[in-house]
Structure formats: C-alpha cells, structure tokens
C-alpha cells in the first residue's frame, strides 16, 4: 500500500481529513466571510481548492472536498517521508 503500513496510511488519512477540516474553518473565518452575507446557501470546500459552491450542487461539493483531502494526504505523506529520510541519515 504505497510503500507504508496500514496503520501509517490510516494515520496519514486521518491527519489529512483533520487539516482539511481546519482549512475549512479558516476559509469560513477569513476570505470567504463576505460570501455568506450575499449567498446564504454556500458550501465551503476548504483549502487548497477553496470554493464557495451552491448547497444545491452536492456532487460538486463532495468531489472538490475529496480532491482537497487527497491533496492534503499527499502533502503529509511526502513531508513524513522526507523527515524519515533525514532522521535515518543522521
């Protein structure tokens, strides 16, 4: 499974979801607060793909959210691998 254990996969996926949720809160509190004043039925997707999508279009909201979680998963995985390599070299 991508060269690491099932436990590490689940931990990395959990961290990816956590970072995505935190990014959604940050998105709501910062740059997208003006959208809520105009569009009350707006679903936020979190970062790195930050969109304000109509709540009626749930398929698009889910798709963008899955892409964001996947991106965060790979960022965390790559940083984790980089730190392990540096630790093993020392």
C-alpha positions, -999 to +999 in steps of 0.1 A: +000+000+000+021+029-013+052+016+005+039+020+041+019+002+066-019+002+070-015+020+103+005+048+088-020+050+059-048+055+083-029+080+105-019+100+074-055+099+061-068+110+095-044+139+096-053+148+060-090+150+070-081+170+101-061+195+082-089+198+056-114+205+084-092+231+099-087+247+065-125+248+061-128+267+094-100+291+083-118+296+049-150+304+067-134+329+091-112+347+066-116+354+029-150+339+023-170+356+051-182+382+025-199+354+005-220+344+035-236+379+036-247+376-001-251+339-006-265+321+025-267+287+008-230+284+002-209+252+010-172+258+017-147+233+004-116+242+025-081+246+011-061+242-012-091+244-037-112+270-019-146+274-035-180+286-024-203+262-041-241+264-040-255+239-015-278+226-042-248+211-061-238+185-035-219+163-061-195+191-069-190+199-032-182+163-024-159+160-054-139+191-045-137+180-009-123+146-018-097+162-041-087+185-012-084+156+013-063+137-013-040+167-018-036+171+020-029+133+023-001+135-003+014+166+013+015+150+047+028+117+032+056+135+014+067+156+044+065+125+066+088+105+042+112+135+039+115+137+077+120+099+080+148+100+054+165+129+072+162+111+106+177+079+091+206+097+076+216+113+109 
